[in-house]
Amino acid sequence: MEVESIPKFVVFECTRRCNLTCKHCYVNANDKQYNELSLKEVKSLIDDLSQMGVFVFGLVGGEPILRKDLFEILTYARKKGLATSMSTNGTLITKEVAENLKKVDIGEVSVSLDGIEPFHNQFRGKKCFRKVISTINNLTENKIYTIVSSCVCPENFNDLEKMSKLIKELNVDSWRLFPIVPTGRADDSLLLSKKQLLLLQKFVLNKRKEIKNIFLGETAGWCGVVDKCVKLVSWDGCRAGKEYCAVNVEGYLKACPVLSDDFLEASIRKNKFSDLWKDKETFKNFREFDIKKLKGKCQKCDMKKTCKGGCRVVAISFKDDFYGEFPFCVYKK
């Protein structure tokens, strides 16, 4: 796919501080002191994105609610014409916080809920399930577009049916399921088997009758003939660094927020975001990706022109090889 002259959305890792210790955290969020971008620097970034015509400015963490100037950032972004979104672990959004999110006209909030109560508490390292349910209710009561994001692994795979009942009771706007990627604290024990990945596709298709907006996340890569049915956006190759990118907590660019810090690019503290986006050296591997260089099973596959090797971040996470075969592929000729 071609590189967009303007990214459709930019993800900002506003903090790495977090009140949980989730075993699958892709940034290994902790209490370590980072040189976070100041409010002045964030506003400068927003100004630049606004002038470029970027559509969505998304905040992730760590836990964004821990950033004291969060509402100033969201307010300023909306003032500059950017749609806003936020991903949260859902433990700190009281009724007052939800009301404030409504006041700053946030576009959508994605709340992490990985399973029914026992599993979610164990997986997140703290008894927080009830707080997450309360958060979701606070958001929906304020008519904020609410997404439940669930990371799927072997441990909670058999709970998906029970989860679907909970999702219907919560009356959220969308449910998105993400196969876990081995980055940050996540290890191979959290990865789905290919059989489970196929069953996950079937689960999404079957549940579409009951839950209209249920989707698989992009970590699943291309999903074969059912791709357009199970995805929010049909797969057209890895979009990292081409349609979107991330700015990390210290201002360094990453092609995708899930990428490890081993793949940091230049910093907006030294260059304007717009200049870096236009620079041919930025995200060069992603932008000059050549399917002819794919390795393993992908090299000889007759569908590589369609799937374009799947999610490259997943491939890199497995073998630190940009052209390695996509490990989640379930396509059979």
Phi, psi and omega in degrees: 000153182283155176280129178288139178294333176229128178295143180289323175209154180234130180262129180247119176279090189286340176199158171248003176289142181208150179265002177238168177230064183295135186289348182247011186303121186284344176252003181054051181304140186202189180265008179299144180278120176249154178276072185300147174301136179285168177301320179299317180292322179294319179296322177296319176298314180300317178304315182295315180296320179297316179295328178288329184099021176299143185271309186241137176242108185253134180257130177228176179224210018031204178246107184305328182298337180286348178277118187296332181261022183306312184289332174294320179295312181296319179297316182293320180298317179293322178300327181270008173088011179268136169288147184236152176213166180208142173250133185221155175279355171078018182259350189237008182266093177283178177300321180295316179297317179298319178297321178291324176296323176294319181296326180272007172061045178294141184286316179200154176232127178259122183250132180280122175215109191261355180174186176289173194308306183302315182293313183301316179298317180292319184290325183269354175080010180199151177285092186232001184306313183297323178294322180294317178299318178298318178301312180301317178296320179298321181289313182293326178296332178267010178055040173268132180301117189243126179247134169262122177254125182239124175274127186254131179219174181303328184291327182251004184301318183282356178264001185300324180296316178294323178297321182297324178294320178295318180301318180295321179294324182285339177058046178278170184278333182202150175234123183237129186250128184237117170299136183290142178251137183284070174235163181061236181273349183289141176236180186298338182292345183264004185270140177285149174281166179296326177297317180293325178297319177295317179294327178295319176300314181296322179299314180299315180298317181292322183283345179301337178291331184254325182240103188301311186259062174252129185220158169268144178280169186291344178297343178282351180066206179283135185249030175068212186295342181265005187306312183294339182272327186261352182251152173291320176232125182299147187289132177223037183092165181295123184269356182302130179076359181244315178248338181207169174198181180234153171245122186278179188303332181254011174096001180277143179277145172226142180299326181216141181298337182279345178298147177286167180290357175291347185242033178288145177256202180292167183254145177285355175285342180247338182219152176291144178305315183300323179291320179293320180299322182281341183292129182294339181279341181287130180054036187304316181300319181288319185283333180254023181303132184237112183298340179292342182266000180300147183246176177062216182296330181297329184300320184258002185288138181282355181253008186294335177288338179272310184273340179056037174083005179072193181291117182290331179297321177295315180299316179296319183297330182282310187231013180053037182230114185300330182254015178294158181294151180283115188287342182267007185293132179240013180289136175230125181293000000 
